[in-house]
Amino acid sequence: MNMSELKRELCRLCKRGTKTLFAAVREGHKECVQIILEDPEMFPVFDATKALGYAVRYNQLEIARLVLEAGAYPSPELDGATWDTSPLHHATTKGNLEMVKLLLEFKADVDQSDLHTRMVPLSTATALGHTEIVRCLLESEADVNLENVYGEAPLHIATRLGHLEITQLLLARGADVDKSCAGKIPLYFACKGDHVDVVRALLANTPKPNLNLGSGREQPLSIAIYHGYTEIVALLLKAGVDVNRMCGEIYTPLEWAVKHNCEAAVPMILEYQAKIDWKSSRGSGVLRLINQRTEVATVKHLIRCGVDPEDANKKGECAIWVAVRINNEPVAQYLASVVKVKLNYAVGQGAVLHIACRYDSLNMVRILAEAGADVNLAAPGGGETPLQAACNREVDGSKLNDTLEIIRYLIQKGARVNDSGGNFRSALHKACLSSAPEVIKLLLDAGADTNCKDPVGRIPAHLVCYRGLEHYRALSPSKDALVARDLMHRTALHYAVISGDVDLVEEVLESHKQHPDYQDTYMELVDKDGWTPLHWAARCVSPLDDNRKDMVPMIEYMVEQGYDLAAKGKARETEWTPLEVAIYHDADEIVKELIVPDNLELNQLLPGAEFEGHFCDGCFLPLVGFNVYCQVCDSFWLCFKCQAYRELFHSPEHELKQFCGEYGWRAKEWVPRERYVRPESPILLSDPPAVAFPPRS
C-alpha cells in the first residue's frame, strides 16, 4: 500500500475533520504513523507533540516512542487550551508505568504540575497508590516536598491514605516529616486515619517527627485519643509525646481521654506521670468531664491514682453532681458510695437529689436516697425541697408516669408534702403552676394543704387558675379560696383571665358573684395598683411560656361583662389603661381594637422589648419592656409590674438593676384605626396624626 492509499484508509477510519496523524495514533496504526512522520513539512513538531498526547491517552506505547523520536516535546507548555496537564501526569493518572518510564527516558519534566490542581506526578501517583510509579519518579529526582494547591506534600497524602510502602519510599528520599499542611503534620494524618503501620514508620524514621507540633485537637495525640485509637496512643506515649500538653485548647490529654471516652487510654496516660491535679478556669478537675458513656472502671482508676472525688468547682459541685446531671446511674451509684458527706451539700437552690428529681430517672432518685440523700432537704436561703423539684419536671406523654413514680417514691421515703421551700411555700404550689392535674391529685391524696400561703400570700388556688379548667378542677378550690387576696390584692380572677380559658373564668366569676363579700362588687375588683382583671388579661402572655395564646375570646368575654375600658392602674409611677398594657405587650391587633374606649388619652404607644426565655419571678409571665434583675442571684428577674413589690419577692439586701433597654430599636408607635384623643388636646381627630408622639418616660 502506497502513501496515498494509506491516507485514504486513515480518513475512512477516523471521524470527518480529524487530522490523519491523530487518527493513526488513536487507531494504533504504527506503520502509518511512521510513514506520516517522515514528512515533517506536512506534520510539524507541534502536531507530533499533540500526537504524543493521543498516544498517552490511548496507551499506545510504541507510537509514543515514535513521536518522541520524531521530536515531540515530552513536557509541552500548559496553556489551558491544548494542554492543561502534561503527558507524564496523564500517564501517571492512568497508572501506566511503562509509559511513565518512556517519558522520563526522554527527559520529561518530573515536577511539572497540573494547571488547575498544581498536582505534580509524584503527588498523583501517591494519591492513587501507584507504588512503582512513585519509585520511578523518585529515581528521576522528583521533588519529594513539592506542594499541591491545597498545601499537601506527597508525604501528607501518603500518610492520610495509609500507603505504607509509599510512605517508606518518601521517607527514604528525605521527605520532611514535620512539614505542615493547614497546621497538621504527616504524623497527624496517619493518626487520624488509624494507620498504625504508617505511624510506626514515621516514628522509626531518622529524623523522628516532632510529636508535639500542632495546636489543640490538631496534635497527633489529641486526634488519636479523640477517635479512640488506643494502639496509636500507646505508640505516641512510648515515643515520648508530652503527656501534659493541652489538647483541644483547654484539656490535658488525661481529661481529653475522659471527655471522649477513650477508656483504655486513661491508665496508659497515667503510667507516664500525667498531672491529675490540673483544674479548669471554673475550678473543676478531671472528673468534671465524665458523661453518660463514662465507665465506672475509669472513675475507679482515676480515684485510685489520686483524683479526689470530692474536689469541687467554684460553685461547690463535685463529681457526683456531674454524674447525676448527665444521668449516668452506674457512676453516680459508685460515687454516692464514696462521697456520702457531699450528698446533702446544697449548692444554690439544692443538692444532687434535687437535680435527680428534676431531670433524672426514678432509679437515680432511688440510688441517691438509699445512699443517704435527705428527701426533705431545703437549701438555706430559700431553696426548694426535692418534692418541689419533682413537681417541676416535664409531664408530656410518658414523662408524666416518671414524675408520678418519683413523687410516690419520695413520699414513701418520708418526704413531707407540706414542707416549705423556694419561692413557693409548698409542693402543691409548684404543681399547680408547673405540673399536671394528676400530680395535683396525688399531692392532695397525700395530705397537701390547699390553704398554705407562699411569701406573696398566694394559695394554690391562685396559681392553678393560670393553667386552665382541667387543672382547676383537679384542685377543686373552695369559694373562699377563690376570693382570697394575695399581698398584691389579687384574687383568683386576676390569675384566671391570663389562662385564656373562658370556661374557667366563668366558673371563677360565678364564685365571686355568689360570695357574700363580693356579690355586689365583683366588677370592681382591683389589685393594689388598681389593675382590673382586664388589665391582666390585656398582657396576652402565658406563665412560663414564650408562646402566646389566642386571647381574643377572653377579651371579648370581659368586654361583654362590662369591664371598664378606661380604668387606670399604676405601674412604675404611671397610670395605665388596659389598652396601654396591650400595646406595651404587643398584643394582637384585634385585642387592641376591642378595648379602645370612646375617649382615650394614649400615653403608652410603643411595644416593649421582648426577652425570650426570661420570666418574671413575681408573676411568672414573660419579661416585656422594663425589668430588673438581681446582681447577686442567678436568674432572678422582676417585670415592670412586679418590680414595685421587690421586697415581697426577694431579699432587700440584694441590689436589683434594670436589664437592657425598655424598647427594641425596631419598635413602632401604635396608631388605632379610629379616633383617639391626644394627651395635650381634647379635640377629637378623625385621622391619625402625622407626627409621632414621644414614648412614656
NORPE-V446466 format. One record per helix or strand. SS is the DSSP state (H for helix, E for strand). FROM is the first residue (numbers start at 1). TO is the last residue. If there is no record, write none. Layout:
ss={SS & SS}
from={FROM & FROM}
to={TO & TO}
//
This chain:
ss={H & H & H & H & H & H & H & H & H & H & H & E & E & H & H & H & H & H & E & E & H & H & H & H & H & H & H & E & E & H & H & H & H & E & E & H & H & H & H & H & H & H & H & E & E & H & E & E & H & E & E & H & H & E & E & E & E & E & E & H & E & E & E}
from={3 & 20 & 30 & 45 & 61 & 87 & 97 & 121 & 131 & 154 & 164 & 181 & 184 & 186 & 196 & 216 & 220 & 230 & 247 & 251 & 253 & 263 & 286 & 296 & 319 & 329 & 340 & 347 & 350 & 352 & 362 & 386 & 399 & 421 & 424 & 427 & 437 & 460 & 469 & 479 & 492 & 502 & 522 & 526 & 532 & 533 & 542 & 545 & 552 & 569 & 574 & 578 & 589 & 601 & 606 & 610 & 621 & 627 & 637 & 642 & 656 & 669 & 677}
to={13 & 27 & 37 & 57 & 69 & 94 & 105 & 128 & 139 & 161 & 172 & 181 & 184 & 192 & 204 & 218 & 227 & 239 & 247 & 251 & 259 & 271 & 289 & 304 & 325 & 338 & 342 & 347 & 350 & 359 & 370 & 390 & 412 & 421 & 424 & 434 & 445 & 464 & 475 & 483 & 499 & 514 & 524 & 526 & 532 & 537 & 543 & 545 & 561 & 571 & 576 & 584 & 594 & 601 & 606 & 615 & 624 & 630 & 639 & 649 & 658 & 669 & 677}
//
